[in-house]
Amino acid sequence: MLPEPDSELVAQSKQLQQLITQEIQQHRGWIGFDHFMDLALYTPDLGYYSSALKKFGEQGDFVTAPLLGDLFGRCIARQCAQVIVSIQNASLYEFGAGDGSLAVAVITELDKLGALPDCYYIMETSARLRQRQRSSLEDLSPELKGRVKWLENLPDVINGVVVGNELLDAMPCKRFEVNSHGQIHELGVCISDARFEWSISSQPLLDVDWLAKRDLGSDYQSELPMRAAAWVSTVGEKIDQGIVLLIDYGFPRQEFYHLDRNQGTLMCHYRHYAHTDPFFWPGLQDITTHIDFTSIAEAGAISGLRTLGFCDQANFLLSCGLTDILADSQTGGEPGTKEILKLSAEVKKLTMPHEMGELFKVIAMGKENPENLIGFQMRNQARRLLPE
Ligand SMILES: C[S@@+](CC[C@H](N)C(=O)[O-])C[C@H]1O[C@@H](n2cnc3c(N)ncnc32)[C@H](O)[C@@H]1O
């Protein structure tokens, strides 16, 4: 039984539910799941990411790697530094910067490494989170703060590094079901007895060749990360020189669309409970799906990005020098027991296979950039993303 929200939040969610209901009615009683997810997460002031609700950390709904401490960001910075120093006038572009923790850790480490980008641009959909990021960055030195800028639109040309941690999983996805005749139908949302309900479109979803060729059996449900893929292609087109570095949970296609994963990967996060009902108090919970990284690599290839590296988060962080960074964190005075315990808990969470170490993957795609990215020295499984 999930805890009930208080009356103020219930009223907020009901306002959003009314708005989604109107949207469904205007679309003749049915909207695709991607449309529902978009409204539930990003409706101004009411959607999960757009509202004033506290989302991140212990008092929120979930914890991401940058919130655990600065080790994750320092490793990411080392990968960025390798690319930044190899390109003239390189900038860094962070998409979906959450509460700003990653930006603080990355720019601070880049400064230490003598590899500051011309600018640290942040692109963030949520106006409230942009405010939150500004206050997180407030304590940086004037020199570092002066390099951080928020962008409303994608620049025409990108030179440098694009970073997104847990960005793709927050992008609305399509859902589908394979019926007993092997036909693939899109899953959407309708209203029944004044409640949102799953509803299968009568139109078969015909436009995904590779999906139609797979034998998924019947009663198989899953997701297609179409918006995430479109985003990768659009960003890829803008890149002149540089890499896109994305960290998220997911698998290569053959594992993602495995027969055993016949209910897909949709997950909702509400006050640290994970469950699978996206219609539970819309606007008050996160809705997310795992990523089919093969689709991401394919989308990159459309815009000329080559997949340079793919591996699990643990191997990426260790390749970037996690252990050196850890040793460095402990110099400058004997660390107290509390500090040692905090660091070791952070390392465990980031790298242990049953925590973030194995499920989270890192993909790097690039144009005209260094071949041997340091983050993939220990393991590079980019070949696993080639379509079968
Ligand atoms: C799951 S949160 C991750 C936040 C942060 N990166 C972290 O690791 O803590 C997803 C973030 O992506 C943002 N977002 C989603 N789609 C976006 C887009 N197309 N462009 C920029 N930001 C986006 C959300 O508003 C939110 O800040």
The ligand as a Gaussian input file, in Angstrom:
#p B3LYP/6-31G(d) Opt

LIG

0 1
 C       15.671000      11.849000     -13.746000
 S       16.054000      13.552000     -13.774000
 C       17.825000      13.479000     -13.701000
 C       18.440000      14.722000     -13.122000
 C       19.965000      14.771000     -13.035000
 N       20.606000      14.586000     -14.304000
 C       20.504000      13.790000     -12.045000
 O       21.201000      12.868000     -12.438000
 O       20.231000      13.964000     -10.836000
 C       15.709000      14.019000     -15.448000
 C       15.993000      15.471000     -15.768000
 O       15.910000      15.688000     -17.180000
 C       15.135000      16.865000     -17.457000
 N       14.692000      16.743000     -18.859000
 C       13.842000      15.856000     -19.398000
 N       13.759000      16.013000     -20.743000
 C       14.613000      16.994000     -21.069000
 C       15.017000      17.606000     -22.303000
 N       14.501000      17.221000     -23.468000
 N       15.937000      18.599000     -22.267000
 C       16.465000      18.992000     -21.096000
 N       16.128000      18.469000     -19.896000
 C       15.216000      17.479000     -19.879000
 C       14.117000      16.830000     -16.329000
 O       13.457000      18.047000     -16.150000
 C       15.046000      16.469000     -15.148000
 O       15.800000      17.564000     -14.702000

